[in-house]
Amino acid sequence: MSEDEGWRLEIAPRAQRDFRRLDPPIQRRILTAIEGLIEAPPRGDFRRLTGRDDEWRLRVGDWRVRFSRDAKEQVVSIQRILPRGRAYER
């Protein structure tokens, strides 16, 4: 992979299942927000989760997208897409 190719997106099976269960308008909002994570520079309402090594959250209204970022490999890995109340359960 050359350096100018940019960031890649990987979506875990659980996140794919979470996404399929959402209403289409919410799916579109979340997809647009996720696409912002792989831009240079990344955009969106995201921040590192407290007490977790390399886990982040992206806020999309009442929904949270949990993900990790590997700067060396330039990969964003989406782990879960959950409502705010369930997003931070272990």
Long-range contacts (C-beta under 8 A, 24 or more apart in sequence): 1-74, 5-74, 6-38, 6-39, 6-40, 6-74, 7-37, 7-38, 7-39, 7-40, 7-42, 7-74, 7-75, 7-76, 8-38, 8-73, 8-74, 8-75, 8-76, 9-34, 9-37, 9-38, 9-75, 9-76, 9-78, 10-75, 10-76, 10-77, 10-78, 11-77, 11-78, 12-77, 12-78, 12-79, 12-80, 14-79, 14-80, 15-65, 15-78, 15-79, 15-80, 15-81, 18-80, 18-81, 18-82, 19-81, 22-63, 22-81, 26-61, 26-63, 29-60, 29-61, 29-63, 30-60, 30-63, 30-65, 30-81, 33-58, 33-60, 33-65, 34-58, 34-65, 34-76, 34-78, 37-67, 37-69, 37-76, 38-76, 49-88, 55-79, 57-87, 57-88, 63-87, 64-88
